[in-house]
Amino acid sequence: MQRSEPEKTDSTPIPEPVPTPRSSKKEEAYPDITIEESPSSESQLNEFGHGKGSVLTAYFNIVCVVAGTGTLGLPRAFADGGWLGILIMLLAYGMAVYSGIVLIRCLYYKPGKRLPDYKAIGTAAFGKVGYIIASTLHFLNLFGCPALYLVLAGSNMHQLLQHTAGGLTQVIWTVIVGVFLLIPSLTQKTLHEVTLTSAVGAICTMIAVLVVVIQAPMDYHQHPERTVVHDGVIWTGFPTALATIAFSFGGNNTYPHVEHALRKPEQWKWAVAAGLSTCTLLYFLTAIPGYYSYGRDTQSPIYDSLPLGAGRTVATIVMTIHVILAIPIFTTSFSLEFERFSRADEERLGVWGAWLARAVIRTVTMMILVVLAVFVPFFSDFMSLIGALANCGLVFLLPILCYLRLTGWRNKKYYELLFCALTVFLGIIGCVFGTIDAIKALVHDFRTQSTH
């Protein structure tokens, strides 16, 4: 039976595009970006090589990818923005869900074809400029997150073992962790069992959240003499709070791969909505008790505010496990893309030549990350910088702009356009002013460090 073309409305899961006359030229200019074509027009099942995953599998993948160390900085985000952080979180949640849905719609903007990844969407929408911006944001995320995780891993190992025989400095522990994680990077060509690794990381995050939910209010009630100051709104801290929250919702650049594993891609919107809803619940369970218990004095990561004892030790250990498992995911992804870009493959260099090229690329990558983590050992403000520079663009800006560019804006309802405008506006605020505030905070950190 011949299918009729769907009308271009918001209710259709894959909207029709507004064709751009430059599309064929873009494909020729970027040969590394391939467009998957539908092998059959007789069935929607497994189009474009889709996997056999269920919506539940996609849900767990989203939770595993998104829920992470960003959780630890959210109470501090509330301290930066006041109780206004609740509104910022709800807005960010809604914008992240919408962004995740329209990002996947962009993959199918051309009937019968599917774009492969985030960078291809930027290219299709804005040509060379879109490719450069999408690639820059993507690589900032892939490179910035493992550097941040190295900071946390080195700091945690130093705190956990400072009164033992392993009581080394944070710098030495950062180097040790980097060298240790270089071994699997050199011995494996690609990273297998990413889903399992991410699942372990998500479980570690949930354990840390449980510790904060229990321990922080107990600490507050056990010290009635302590003055805890809360603020309703701190407008000057809005960009920093938004940048930290944006970091917590990062994951858009992995969504095309998660969606591609779905047996029924039309179920993507339910998977992303449910996954981000779960993450937001975890975020509120951490942010509200943490800020309520410590107010303006809330630290990042939040377990540094907890009293010394079993709870704080457990939270520190599980988050150390999480970041150590997460770093290879980012470094291997970054290295694989750089190797593909530099054509460091066996076909061109041979087996041993390709291995040597991979070894050099991955060793240099880890060295740069370790140096960055050693010289910028400030977890909270480093997180804000990455959230502002990379995640505000990846989550709030580029998906919306590409969606309107590829599918048009005249066919959208006025309330959808208003929501798009709000998302872009807040994304710009977080990106520009969040970056400025994070840089100022880092400068202050360095000056304070030099005086001690």
N, C-alpha and C positions, 0 to 999 in steps of 0.2 A: 504494500500500500504506500502510495506516495504521500509524504508528510508536507503539510502546508507550512510556510514560514511563520514563526511566531511573531505576534505584534510586539513592538518595541515599547514595553511598559515596565514599570518597576516590579511587577509581580513575577515576571519571567526570570528564572534562575540565571540564564545566560543571555543578556540583552544583545540585540544586534548593534553593530558599530556604525559610526559615521565614518565611511572609508576615507582614508587620506591618500592623496595621489603620490606621496613620497614613499609608501610602504615598500614597494619593490626595490627602490634604491637603497633603503636601509638594510634590507636583507642582503643585498650585494656588498654593502660597505662593511657589514659585520658578519663574516662567514662563520664565526664561532657560535652565533645565535641561530639555532635551528628551530623551525616551526613544525610541530607535529601535526600531521594530517589525519583526519578520521579514516580508519580503514574500511568502514562500512557505514552506509546510511540506513541500513535496515534495523538497527538496534541501537539504543542509547547505552547498552551495557558494554563496559570495558572499551568505550571509545578512547582514542588517543593513547592506547596502551595502559589504561587505568589498572590499578592493582585490584586485589580482592578483599581489601580491608572493609570493616564495618564502620558505622558511624561511631560506635563505642571505641574502636581502635583509634580513630581520628581524635576523639575527645581526649583519650589518655595521652596521645602524642602531644596535643596542644598544651595540656596541663604540665606534662613533663618538660616541654621546651620553655614555656613561659614562666612557670613558678620556680623561682630560684633565689639568688642572693639579693635581688631587688627588694624582697620582702624585708630584709634586715634593715634597710634604710628608710622604710616608710614612716616609722614613728618619728624619726628625725625630720622627715618632710612635713609632718604635722607641726613639729616644733618650729619649722621655718615659716609655715603659712598659717598657723593657728588651727582652730577647729574648722576653718574654711577648707582645710584639707579633705574633709568628708565630701564636700561638694566637688572639689577638684577630682577626687578619686571617682566619684560617680560619673562625672563628665568624661573623664579619661576612659572609663569602662565602656560607656556608650560609644565613644568615638573609636575605640579600639575594635569593638565588635563590628561596627559599620565599615571601618577601614578594612578589616579582614574579609568581609563579604565582598566589597566592591573590588578589592585587589584580585580576587579569583575571577570575578566577572571580566576583568581586563584581559585575563588569559584567553578568553573566548570572544574577544571583540570582533574577530573576523570569522564569519560563518564557516564551519567545516574544518577549522584549524585551531590549534592551541599553542600559545607561547609557553616556553619551558620554565622561565624563572623571572625573578624580580627585575634583573637588569634588562631582559628582553622587553618587559613592559615599558620601562623608561625609554628604551630605544624606539619602540613603536609609537609612543606618544610624542616625544620631543626630539627624536633623531639623536645626533651626536651629543648634544647637550644633555639630553635625558640619560643617555648611556653613561656619561661621565659622572653625573650627579648620583644616579642609582648605584653605580660601581663604587664611588667614593663613600657613600653612606654605608653600603654593604660591607666594605672592607674596614671602615672605621669600627663597625660593630664587631666584626670577626677578629679584629686586632686589639681593640680597646678592652673588650670583656675579659680575655685571658690575662691581660696585664693587670686588670683590676683584681681578678681572682688570685693571681700570684701575690699581690699585696696582702690580700686577706689570708692566704695560706701561710705566708711567712710570718705574719703578725700572730696568727693563731698558734702556730708551732712554738713561737717564742714564748707566748703566754702560758701554754700548757706545760712546757718543759723548763721554765726559767729557774726552778728550784731543784732541778735534777742534774744528772750528769750530762743531759742533752741541753743544758741551758745556754744555747748559743744566741747570738744577736739576731734580730729580724732580718738583717741583710744576708747573713750567712744562710739562714733557713730558706730565704727566697731563692738563693743560688742553688741550694741542695734540691729543693722542689723542682726547679727548672731543669736541672741535670737529670733527675730521676724521671721526669715526664718526657725527656727527649728520647729515652730508650725505646718505648713503644712506638714513637713517631718514626724512628729510623728502621725498626724491624718490620713494620706493617706498611704496605703500600696504601691501603685505604683503611678507614675506621669501620669495623664491623660492630654489631650489637649496640648501635647508637641508642636505639629505643630502650634497651635494657639499662644502659648506663644512665640515660635521662630519667628513667623510672626510679632508679636508686637515688638519684639526686632529688627528685620530687619528694620521695619518702623522707629523706633527710631534712628537707625544708619543712615538711609537715611536723616532724618531731620537734624542730626548733620553734615552730609556731606554738605547739602545745606547751613547751616549756615557758615561753613568754606569757601565754594566756594564764597560766597557773602562777608563775613565780612573780611577775611584775605586780599584780594587785596584792599578793601576800606581802611583798616588800613594802608597798605603800601603807598598808594597814598596820604593819608592825612598827612603823616609825611615824607616829602622829605628830611628833615634834618637828618633823621636816617640813619646810615650806615649799609647796609645789605650785608654781605659777603657770597658769594657762592663759592663752590669748584667743579671743574670738576670731579676729582677722589680723593678719600681718601682710598688708598689701605689698610691701617691699620684698617679702620673701616668696611671693606668688610664683615668679619664674623658676626659682630654685626648686620649690616644691613640685611644680609641674614637671620639671626636667627629671627629678628623681622618680616621680610616678611614671613618667614615660619610659624610663629605664625598666621599670617593673613589668610593663606591657610589651616589651620587645619580643620579637619572634616572627614578625611579618615576612622577613626574607626567607623563612623556612616554610611558610604556608603553602606555596606552590607544590613543594615536594610532599607535604602531608596530604594535600588534596588529591594529588596524583595517585596516591595509594588507595583512595576510596573506590569501592566497587560502584557506588551510586553517587556521582559527584554532586547531584542536586541536593544531597543531604549535608553538604558542607556548611551551610548557614546555621544548621542546628548544632553541628559539632563545634564550630567556633564560638557560638553564643554560649553553649553549655560549658565549654572549656574555660573561657574567660570569666564566666560567672563563678566557677569554682575558684579560680585564681583570686578574683576580687574578694570572695568570702574569706580566703586565707589572709589576704592583705588587711582587711578590716579587723580580723581577729588578732593581728599583730599590732597594727597602727594605733587602734583606739586604746587597748589596755596599756600599751607602752607609753603613749603620750599622756594618758590620764595619770599614770603612776609617777612619771618623772618630769612632765611639763617642759619648760624651756631647757632643762638640763639633760634632756634625752640625748643619748649618744648613738652613733652609727658605726658599726652594727649594734643593734639594740641590746644584744646580750652583754655588751660592755657596761651597760647600766645596771645589770642584775648584780645582786650581792654574790660574793665568792661562795662557792658551794657546789653541790652535785648538779643542780639545775644548770648553772652557768657552764660548768665543765661539759655536760652532755651536749648542750647547744653548740658550744665551740667545737667539740669533736665531730658532730654530725655535719656541721657546715664546712669543716675542713675536708671531710670525706667528699662532700658534694662538689666543692670547687676543684679538688684534685681530679675527680672523675670528669668534670666539665671542661677543664682546660684542653685536653686532647681533642675534644669534639671541635672546638673553635680553631685550634692550631692546625689540625689536619685539614679542616675545611678550607682555611685560608691557604695552606700550602698546596692543596690539590688544585685550587683555582689559579694560583700563581704558576704552578707547573703547567697547567693547560695553556695559560696565556703565553708562557715562555717556550712552549712546545718541548718540554723536557720529558719526552716519551720514548718508549722502546723502539718504536718505528723509526724515529729520527736518530736516536743516539745509541741504540742497542741496549741489551739487558743491563750490562754493567755501567755503561755510560748514563743510562736513565737513573739507575740506583745512586750513582755518585752525585748526579745533579739534584736528586731528591734529598740526599743527605746534606748537601751544601745548603740548599734552600731552607730545609727544616731546622738545621743547626743555627743558621744566621737568624731565622725567625725567632727561635727560642732565645737566642742571645739578646736580641733587641728587646724582647718582652721582659727579660730579666733585668736588663739595664733600666728600662722604663719603670718597672716595679720598684727597683732599688732607689731610684732618684725621685719618684713621686709616691711616697709611702702613705698617702693620705686617702683612706678608703672613701669617706663620705663625700668629700669635694671632688675626688676623681670620678666617683659614680655620677655625680651631678653633671660633670663635664661630658661624659660619654652619653648620658641621657639627653642632654641639650644638643650636642653636636650631631649625634647619629640617630638616636631613637625618636626624637621629635620629628625628624624628617622621614624616617622609615615608617613610622606609625601614623602620624597625623597629617603630613604634608603631601608626600609624593603619591600615595595611593589615591587620594582624593583628586589631585590635579590630573593624574593620568586617567582616572575614570571619566572625568568630565571632558577631557581632551579626546578620548577614544570613543566614547558613546554619546557625546553631545550633552548639552545642558537644556536645550529647549524642550526636550521630552520629559524633564523631571518636574515633579510637583514642587510648588513654591516652598513648602516646609522642608523638603529634602535639600533644596538649594540653600536655604537658611542654615540648616545643620552643617552642610558642607562648608559654608562661609565661616561659621563659628569654629569648626574644626581646624580650618586653615589658619584662621586668626590666632587661635590659641597655640597652634603649632609654631607659628612665626614668633609669638611672644616667648614661648619656651625655648626655641632654638636660639634666637638672637640674645634676649636679655638673660636667659638661663646660662648661656655660654659666657657672657660678660661677668655675671655674678660668680660663676664657678671659677673663672680665671682669677678674679679678685680674691676669692677665698683661698685659692691655691697659693697666690702670692703672699697672702697673710700667713698661711701655714709655713711657707719657706722662711719668712722673716722671723716668725716665732721660733722655729727650729734652730735658726742660726744664733739666737740670743741665749739658748740653753746650752 
